[in-house]
Amino acid sequence: MKNIALTGIGLLSIATLTACQTKEKTSDVALTFNSEVTHEGQTIEGGSLKYALVASAPSTGILIDELSQTAVDSTFAGMVDISMFGYDSARTLDDSGLAKAEFDVDAKTVTVSLTGKDYKWSDGEAFTIDDYIFTIEQLASPDYTGVRADTTYTNIIGFEEFQAGTASEISGVQKVDDYTVVLSVKDMSPSMMYAGGGVPYLVMPKHIFKDIAVKDWESSEYSRTAKVVGMGPYKVKEIVNGESVTYVPNEYYFKGKVKLDSYRIDIVSPDTIVAEMRAGNYDIADMPTDQYESYKDLSNITLLGSLDGIYNYIGFNLGKYDDASGKNVTNPNAKMNNVKLRQAMGYALDNAVIGEKLYNGLYHPTNSLIISFFGDVHDSELAGYSYNPEKAKKLLDEAGYKDVDGDGMREDAEGKPLTISVAAQKSTETQETMVQQYLTWWKEIGLNVELYTGRTIEYNTFYESIAANDEGIDVYLAAWIAGLDPDPTSLWGPEAMYNYTRFVSDENTALLNKITSAESFDEQKNIENYKAWQEYAFEQAFAIPTFERESITAVNKRVKYYDVYIGSDSKSGHENLELTAEKGIAAE
């Protein structure tokens, strides 16, 4: 899933940054805040909770996960359209969701069973395993315009044949009864044990979408309006296009009807979120870390913290995605297809300074594309790209990038002028400061790096451009919500649409295949395989990780209880949320 850059304001001068250079840290993150709070006061009956979705870009209006591709859309959709599976604090699938999964590694099967027999959709229609089977079949349509029909689905035996039209059914999908299906797969992977991993988790109402052509999903009122039908805690009541959605309780929610009368999500600019929280206009918000000083002492909120499954990275445009074959193709002649050039750009940056001075110490330099959020499979001993401009210069010298004409800027290995175009999304003044500092640091090692289009780019345009591998872009600054499954294949694999770098190699594929192999069901082997890929990714530098981060959630003191625990460990599911006052509490 695409991530929106964490937004906010906190301008710091370039001079201040360069005066505070420090050695970058790559150790595991120590969290700053508590994870739960219980506020004083008697709870009221009902009430309307307001959630601020802090973002710089509007929603596209999509309200089903089969089509959502941004964090903004997924947030709106997630109130109505939920996953089949629940998970625990270790991100492992459990029986807290609509269904549970049982694995037979030797037989290469996954048995998916509903956890209840009387579940209903939000319109009152019965929910059965047929809805799940239907969803799998629909994602095999050649008219499907989303990005979810990845290896999770193509791993099911017969899926690709059904997709190609050479089979009338998916042979690896065998219905047992109205509540159970057995999926036969080509390969068993430890990712299957994790939420969002190798087991299909999407489900849509067959009784609605059986009458809607797949090519029409994106424009359908059942994907965009109050007619959306789901299994989540709420139903859509009202939509302000691109800006907000108001929800009312789903009386058929399988965990029990929620206690609130309504729940509203508004997109709120990072420029105004602090003022909005100070006034008590919103109850819950994930706050911009670069504005921490401006809200840390507000009397009407409690700040909670958690380590985010999000990382920032520098990507290099190395090829194209071939729609016909469904594979990434690396261009050996791409400007950035020189590993020492890429490595040098990584060593030129002091991300410890950026994290400490611009993001109040809440952005932490990371050494790996498998971040510490993922626990044991993260390689905390990997060297990473810590600040070392002299090493960067040496690498460029070795690769033949030298200053031929004496202007201070290096030419390419053939002695021709070298200009590198970097794309970055328009977000906040802090983001602008960081981007400009990156350009300065790259200039200091002799690289002429300029902003694509001469400025930062609007969020949606930015991702459309890098997804299309715009030839005017050589390098880009982006971020991923890594999800709950550490398997990097869906982001960096040979067939991954999200692998915007388009880096492909036999060794990369082989190492990824080991991560997803049955041998990795063994815990120690799993750790070894993950660390081997991390070492290779570090050496090849097709993408250079820069930060992982702490998330700060502000909770208004009229919310009785809230926590930021993961999965079924959380006690603040929608069915449990309660308020102690009719209106939000303002700061004193």
JOQUI-V984219 format. One record per residue. RES is the residue in one letter. SS is DSSP state (2 for helix, 1 for strand, 0 for the rest). D_FIRST is the distance of its C-alpha to the first C-alpha in whole Angstrom. Layout:
res=RES ss=SS d_first=D_FIRST
res=RES ss=SS d_first=D_FIRST
//
This chain:
res=M ss=0 d_first=0
res=K ss=1 d_first=4
res=N ss=0 d_first=6
res=I ss=0 d_first=10
res=A ss=0 d_first=13
res=L ss=0 d_first=15
res=T ss=0 d_first=18
res=G ss=0 d_first=21
res=I ss=0 d_first=25
res=G ss=0 d_first=27
res=L ss=0 d_first=29
res=L ss=0 d_first=30
res=S ss=0 d_first=33
res=I ss=2 d_first=32
res=A ss=2 d_first=36
res=T ss=2 d_first=35
res=L ss=2 d_first=32
res=T ss=2 d_first=34
res=A ss=0 d_first=37
res=C ss=0 d_first=35
res=Q ss=0 d_first=33
res=T ss=0 d_first=33
res=K ss=0 d_first=32
res=E ss=0 d_first=28
res=K ss=0 d_first=27
res=T ss=0 d_first=25
res=S ss=0 d_first=26
res=D ss=0 d_first=24
res=V ss=0 d_first=23
res=A ss=0 d_first=26
res=L ss=0 d_first=25
res=T ss=0 d_first=27
res=F ss=0 d_first=27
res=N ss=0 d_first=27
res=S ss=0 d_first=25
res=E ss=1 d_first=27
res=V ss=1 d_first=29
res=T ss=1 d_first=32
res=H ss=0 d_first=34
res=E ss=0 d_first=37
res=G ss=0 d_first=39
res=Q ss=0 d_first=39
res=T ss=0 d_first=36
res=I ss=0 d_first=37
res=E ss=0 d_first=37
res=G ss=0 d_first=33
res=G ss=0 d_first=32
res=S ss=1 d_first=29
res=L ss=1 d_first=27
res=K ss=1 d_first=25
res=Y ss=1 d_first=21
res=A ss=1 d_first=20
res=L ss=1 d_first=17
res=V ss=1 d_first=17
res=A ss=0 d_first=16
res=S ss=0 d_first=17
res=A ss=0 d_first=16
res=P ss=0 d_first=16
res=S ss=0 d_first=14
res=T ss=0 d_first=15
res=G ss=0 d_first=16
res=I ss=0 d_first=14
res=L ss=0 d_first=15
res=I ss=0 d_first=14
res=D ss=0 d_first=10
res=E ss=0 d_first=12
res=L ss=0 d_first=11
res=S ss=0 d_first=8
res=Q ss=0 d_first=6
res=T ss=0 d_first=6
res=A ss=2 d_first=7
res=V ss=2 d_first=10
res=D ss=2 d_first=10
res=S ss=2 d_first=9
res=T ss=2 d_first=11
res=F ss=2 d_first=14
res=A ss=2 d_first=13
res=G ss=0 d_first=13
res=M ss=0 d_first=17
res=V ss=0 d_first=18
res=D ss=0 d_first=16
res=I ss=0 d_first=15
res=S ss=0 d_first=15
res=M ss=0 d_first=18
res=F ss=1 d_first=18
res=G ss=1 d_first=19
res=Y ss=1 d_first=19
res=D ss=0 d_first=21
res=S ss=0 d_first=21
res=A ss=0 d_first=20
res=R ss=0 d_first=17
res=T ss=1 d_first=19
res=L ss=1 d_first=19
res=D ss=1 d_first=22
res=D ss=0 d_first=24
res=S ss=0 d_first=23
res=G ss=0 d_first=21
res=L ss=0 d_first=22
res=A ss=1 d_first=23
res=K ss=1 d_first=23
res=A ss=1 d_first=23
res=E ss=1 d_first=26
res=F ss=1 d_first=26
res=D ss=1 d_first=29
res=V ss=0 d_first=28
res=D ss=0 d_first=31
res=A ss=0 d_first=31
res=K ss=0 d_first=27
res=T ss=1 d_first=27
res=V ss=1 d_first=24
res=T ss=1 d_first=26
res=V ss=1 d_first=24
res=S ss=1 d_first=26
res=L ss=1 d_first=26
res=T ss=0 d_first=27
res=G ss=0 d_first=29
res=K ss=0 d_first=32
res=D ss=0 d_first=32
res=Y ss=0 d_first=28
res=K ss=1 d_first=28
res=W ss=0 d_first=25
res=S ss=0 d_first=26
res=D ss=0 d_first=28
res=G ss=0 d_first=30
res=E ss=0 d_first=30
res=A ss=1 d_first=30
res=F ss=0 d_first=27
res=T ss=0 d_first=27
res=I ss=2 d_first=26
res=D ss=2 d_first=26
res=D ss=2 d_first=23
res=Y ss=2 d_first=21
res=I ss=2 d_first=23
res=F ss=2 d_first=23
res=T ss=2 d_first=19
res=I ss=2 d_first=19
res=E ss=2 d_first=22
res=Q ss=2 d_first=20
res=L ss=0 d_first=17
res=A ss=0 d_first=20
res=S ss=0 d_first=21
res=P ss=0 d_first=21
res=D ss=0 d_first=21
res=Y ss=0 d_first=17
res=T ss=0 d_first=15
res=G ss=0 d_first=12
res=V ss=0 d_first=9
res=R ss=0 d_first=10
res=A ss=0 d_first=13
res=D ss=0 d_first=12
res=T ss=2 d_first=15
res=T ss=2 d_first=14
res=Y ss=2 d_first=16
res=T ss=2 d_first=18
res=N ss=0 d_first=20
res=I ss=1 d_first=22
res=I ss=0 d_first=25
res=G ss=0 d_first=26
res=F ss=2 d_first=23
res=E ss=2 d_first=23
res=E ss=2 d_first=27
res=F ss=2 d_first=26
res=Q ss=2 d_first=23
res=A ss=2 d_first=26
res=G ss=0 d_first=28
res=T ss=0 d_first=31
res=A ss=0 d_first=30
res=S ss=0 d_first=31
res=E ss=0 d_first=29
res=I ss=0 d_first=26
res=S ss=0 d_first=29
res=G ss=0 d_first=27
res=V ss=1 d_first=26
res=Q ss=1 d_first=29
res=K ss=1 d_first=30
res=V ss=1 d_first=32
res=D ss=1 d_first=33
res=D ss=0 d_first=31
res=Y ss=0 d_first=29
res=T ss=1 d_first=29
res=V ss=1 d_first=27
res=V ss=1 d_first=27
res=L ss=1 d_first=25
res=S ss=1 d_first=26
res=V ss=1 d_first=24
res=K ss=0 d_first=25
res=D ss=0 d_first=24
res=M ss=0 d_first=23
res=S ss=0 d_first=20
res=P ss=2 d_first=20
res=S ss=2 d_first=16
res=M ss=2 d_first=18
res=M ss=2 d_first=19
res=Y ss=1 d_first=16
res=A ss=0 d_first=14
res=G ss=0 d_first=11
res=G ss=0 d_first=13
res=G ss=0 d_first=15
res=V ss=0 d_first=16
res=P ss=0 d_first=15
res=Y ss=0 d_first=14
res=L ss=0 d_first=14
res=V ss=0 d_first=17
res=M ss=0 d_first=19
res=P ss=0 d_first=23
res=K ss=2 d_first=25
res=H ss=2 d_first=28
res=I ss=2 d_first=26
res=F ss=2 d_first=24
res=K ss=0 d_first=26
res=D ss=0 d_first=28
res=I ss=0 d_first=25
res=A ss=0 d_first=25
res=V ss=2 d_first=21
res=K ss=2 d_first=21
res=D ss=2 d_first=22
res=W ss=2 d_first=19
res=E ss=2 d_first=18
res=S ss=2 d_first=21
res=S ss=0 d_first=22
res=E ss=2 d_first=23
res=Y ss=2 d_first=22
res=S ss=2 d_first=18
res=R ss=2 d_first=19
res=T ss=0 d_first=22
res=A ss=0 d_first=24
res=K ss=0 d_first=25
res=V ss=0 d_first=21
res=V ss=0 d_first=22
res=G ss=0 d_first=20
res=M ss=0 d_first=21
res=G ss=0 d_first=20
res=P ss=0 d_first=22
res=Y ss=1 d_first=23
res=K ss=1 d_first=23
res=V ss=1 d_first=23
res=K ss=1 d_first=26
res=E ss=1 d_first=26
res=I ss=1 d_first=23
res=V ss=1 d_first=24
res=N ss=0 d_first=22
res=G ss=0 d_first=19
res=E ss=0 d_first=20
res=S ss=1 d_first=21
res=V ss=1 d_first=21
res=T ss=1 d_first=24
res=Y ss=1 d_first=24
res=V ss=1 d_first=27
res=P ss=1 d_first=27
res=N ss=0 d_first=26
res=E ss=0 d_first=30
res=Y ss=0 d_first=29
res=Y ss=0 d_first=26
res=F ss=0 d_first=26
res=K ss=0 d_first=26
res=G ss=0 d_first=29
res=K ss=0 d_first=29
res=V ss=0 d_first=28
res=K ss=0 d_first=31
res=L ss=0 d_first=29
res=D ss=0 d_first=31
res=S ss=1 d_first=28
res=Y ss=1 d_first=24
res=R ss=1 d_first=23
res=I ss=1 d_first=20
res=D ss=1 d_first=21
res=I ss=1 d_first=19
res=V ss=1 d_first=21
res=S ss=0 d_first=21
res=P ss=0 d_first=21
res=D ss=0 d_first=25
res=T ss=0 d_first=26
res=I ss=2 d_first=24
res=V ss=2 d_first=27
res=A ss=2 d_first=30
res=E ss=2 d_first=28
res=M ss=2 d_first=28
res=R ss=2 d_first=31
res=A ss=0 d_first=33
res=G ss=0 d_first=31
res=N ss=0 d_first=29
res=Y ss=0 d_first=26
res=D ss=0 d_first=26
res=I ss=1 d_first=23
res=A ss=1 d_first=20
res=D ss=1 d_first=18
res=M ss=1 d_first=20
res=P ss=0 d_first=20
res=T ss=2 d_first=21
res=D ss=2 d_first=23
res=Q ss=2 d_first=25
res=Y ss=2 d_first=26
res=E ss=2 d_first=30
res=S ss=2 d_first=30
res=Y ss=2 d_first=29
res=K ss=0 d_first=30
res=D ss=0 d_first=33
res=L ss=0 d_first=33
res=S ss=0 d_first=35
res=N ss=0 d_first=33
res=I ss=1 d_first=30
res=T ss=1 d_first=29
res=L ss=1 d_first=26
res=L ss=1 d_first=24
res=G ss=1 d_first=22
res=S ss=1 d_first=20
res=L ss=1 d_first=18
res=D ss=1 d_first=14
res=G ss=1 d_first=12
res=I ss=1 d_first=10
res=Y ss=1 d_first=12
res=N ss=1 d_first=13
res=Y ss=1 d_first=15
res=I ss=1 d_first=17
res=G ss=1 d_first=16
res=F ss=1 d_first=19
res=N ss=0 d_first=19
res=L ss=0 d_first=21
res=G ss=1 d_first=21
res=K ss=1 d_first=19
res=Y ss=1 d_first=17
res=D ss=1 d_first=20
res=D ss=0 d_first=19
res=A ss=0 d_first=23
res=S ss=0 d_first=22
res=G ss=0 d_first=18
res=K ss=1 d_first=18
res=N ss=1 d_first=18
res=V ss=1 d_first=21
res=T ss=1 d_first=22
res=N ss=0 d_first=25
res=P ss=0 d_first=28
res=N ss=0 d_first=29
res=A ss=0 d_first=26
res=K ss=0 d_first=27
res=M ss=0 d_first=25
res=N ss=0 d_first=26
res=N ss=0 d_first=28
res=V ss=2 d_first=27
res=K ss=2 d_first=29
res=L ss=2 d_first=28
res=R ss=2 d_first=25
res=Q ss=2 d_first=26
res=A ss=2 d_first=29
res=M ss=2 d_first=26
res=G ss=2 d_first=24
res=Y ss=2 d_first=28
res=A ss=0 d_first=29
res=L ss=0 d_first=26
res=D ss=0 d_first=27
res=N ss=2 d_first=24
res=A ss=2 d_first=26
res=V ss=2 d_first=28
res=I ss=2 d_first=25
res=G ss=2 d_first=24
res=E ss=2 d_first=27
res=K ss=2 d_first=28
res=L ss=2 d_first=26
res=Y ss=0 d_first=23
res=N ss=0 d_first=26
res=G ss=0 d_first=26
res=L ss=0 d_first=22
res=Y ss=1 d_first=20
res=H ss=1 d_first=21
res=P ss=1 d_first=22
res=T ss=0 d_first=20
res=N ss=0 d_first=21
res=S ss=0 d_first=19
res=L ss=0 d_first=15
res=I ss=0 d_first=16
res=I ss=0 d_first=16
res=S ss=2 d_first=19
res=F ss=2 d_first=17
res=F ss=2 d_first=17
res=G ss=2 d_first=21
res=D ss=2 d_first=23
res=V ss=2 d_first=21
res=H ss=0 d_first=20
res=D ss=0 d_first=23
res=S ss=0 d_first=25
res=E ss=0 d_first=28
res=L ss=0 d_first=26
res=A ss=0 d_first=27
res=G ss=0 d_first=24
res=Y ss=0 d_first=25
res=S ss=0 d_first=27
res=Y ss=0 d_first=29
res=N ss=0 d_first=32
res=P ss=2 d_first=33
res=E ss=2 d_first=36
res=K ss=2 d_first=34
res=A ss=2 d_first=32
res=K ss=2 d_first=35
res=K ss=2 d_first=37
res=L ss=2 d_first=34
res=L ss=2 d_first=34
res=D ss=2 d_first=38
res=E ss=2 d_first=37
res=A ss=0 d_first=35
res=G ss=0 d_first=38
res=Y ss=0 d_first=36
res=K ss=0 d_first=39
res=D ss=0 d_first=41
res=V ss=0 d_first=43
res=D ss=0 d_first=45
res=G ss=0 d_first=45
res=D ss=0 d_first=43
res=G ss=0 d_first=40
res=M ss=0 d_first=37
res=R ss=0 d_first=37
res=E ss=1 d_first=37
res=D ss=0 d_first=35
res=A ss=0 d_first=37
res=E ss=0 d_first=39
res=G ss=0 d_first=40
res=K ss=0 d_first=39
res=P ss=1 d_first=37
res=L ss=0 d_first=33
res=T ss=1 d_first=31
res=I ss=1 d_first=27
res=S ss=1 d_first=25
res=V ss=1 d_first=22
res=A ss=1 d_first=19
res=A ss=1 d_first=18
res=Q ss=1 d_first=16
res=K ss=0 d_first=19
res=S ss=0 d_first=18
res=T ss=0 d_first=21
res=E ss=2 d_first=25
res=T ss=2 d_first=24
res=Q ss=2 d_first=21
res=E ss=2 d_first=24
res=T ss=2 d_first=26
res=M ss=2 d_first=24
res=V ss=2 d_first=23
res=Q ss=2 d_first=27
res=Q ss=2 d_first=28
res=Y ss=2 d_first=26
res=L ss=2 d_first=28
res=T ss=2 d_first=31
res=W ss=2 d_first=30
res=W ss=2 d_first=29
res=K ss=2 d_first=33
res=E ss=2 d_first=34
res=I ss=0 d_first=34
res=G ss=0 d_first=35
res=L ss=0 d_first=32
res=N ss=1 d_first=32
res=V ss=1 d_first=28
res=E ss=1 d_first=28
res=L ss=1 d_first=25
res=Y ss=2 d_first=24
res=T ss=2 d_first=26
res=G ss=2 d_first=27
res=R ss=0 d_first=25
res=T ss=0 d_first=21
res=I ss=1 d_first=19
res=E ss=0 d_first=18
res=Y ss=2 d_first=14
res=N ss=2 d_first=13
res=T ss=2 d_first=16
res=F ss=2 d_first=15
res=Y ss=2 d_first=12
res=E ss=2 d_first=14
res=S ss=2 d_first=16
res=I ss=2 d_first=14
res=A ss=2 d_first=13
res=A ss=0 d_first=16
res=N ss=0 d_first=18
res=D ss=0 d_first=20
res=E ss=0 d_first=23
res=G ss=0 d_first=24
res=I ss=0 d_first=21
res=D ss=0 d_first=22
res=V ss=1 d_first=20
res=Y ss=1 d_first=17
res=L ss=1 d_first=16
res=A ss=1 d_first=12
res=A ss=1 d_first=10
res=W ss=1 d_first=7
res=I ss=1 d_first=6
res=A ss=0 d_first=7
res=G ss=0 d_first=8
res=L ss=0 d_first=11
res=D ss=0 d_first=12
res=P ss=0 d_first=13
res=D ss=0 d_first=14
res=P ss=0 d_first=12
res=T ss=2 d_first=13
res=S ss=2 d_first=10
res=L ss=2 d_first=9
res=W ss=2 d_first=13
res=G ss=0 d_first=15
res=P ss=0 d_first=17
res=E ss=0 d_first=16
res=A ss=0 d_first=12
res=M ss=0 d_first=11
res=Y ss=0 d_first=8
res=N ss=0 d_first=11
res=Y ss=0 d_first=13
res=T ss=0 d_first=16
res=R ss=0 d_first=17
res=F ss=0 d_first=19
res=V ss=0 d_first=20
res=S ss=0 d_first=23
res=D ss=2 d_first=25
res=E ss=2 d_first=25
res=N ss=2 d_first=21
res=T ss=2 d_first=21
res=A ss=2 d_first=24
res=L ss=2 d_first=22
res=L ss=2 d_first=19
res=N ss=2 d_first=21
res=K ss=2 d_first=23
res=I ss=2 d_first=20
res=T ss=0 d_first=20
res=S ss=0 d_first=23
res=A ss=2 d_first=25
res=E ss=2 d_first=27
res=S ss=2 d_first=24
res=F ss=2 d_first=25
res=D ss=0 d_first=28
res=E ss=2 d_first=27
res=Q ss=2 d_first=28
res=K ss=2 d_first=28
res=N ss=2 d_first=24
res=I ss=2 d_first=24
res=E ss=2 d_first=26
res=N ss=2 d_first=24
res=Y ss=2 d_first=21
res=K ss=2 d_first=23
res=A ss=2 d_first=25
res=W ss=2 d_first=21
res=Q ss=2 d_first=21
res=E ss=2 d_first=24
res=Y ss=2 d_first=24
res=A ss=2 d_first=20
res=F ss=2 d_first=22
res=E ss=2 d_first=25
res=Q ss=2 d_first=24
res=A ss=0 d_first=22
res=F ss=0 d_first=19
res=A ss=1 d_first=17
res=I ss=1 d_first=18
res=P ss=1 d_first=17
res=T ss=1 d_first=18
res=F ss=1 d_first=17
res=E ss=1 d_first=16
res=R ss=1 d_first=17
res=E ss=1 d_first=19
res=S ss=1 d_first=18
res=I ss=1 d_first=21
res=T ss=1 d_first=21
res=A ss=1 d_first=24
res=V ss=1 d_first=26
res=N ss=1 d_first=29
res=K ss=0 d_first=32
res=R ss=0 d_first=32
res=V ss=1 d_first=29
res=K ss=0 d_first=31
res=Y ss=1 d_first=29
res=Y ss=1 d_first=26
res=D ss=1 d_first=24
res=V ss=0 d_first=20
res=Y ss=0 d_first=21
res=I ss=0 d_first=18
res=G ss=2 d_first=18
res=S ss=2 d_first=22
res=D ss=2 d_first=23
res=S ss=0 d_first=23
res=K ss=0 d_first=26
res=S ss=0 d_first=24
res=G ss=0 d_first=22
res=H ss=2 d_first=23
res=E ss=2 d_first=26
res=N ss=2 d_first=28
res=L ss=0 d_first=27
res=E ss=0 d_first=30
res=L ss=1 d_first=32
res=T ss=0 d_first=35
res=A ss=0 d_first=36
res=E ss=0 d_first=36
res=K ss=0 d_first=34
res=G ss=0 d_first=32
res=I ss=0 d_first=34
res=A ss=0 d_first=35
res=A ss=0 d_first=35
res=E ss=0 d_first=39
//
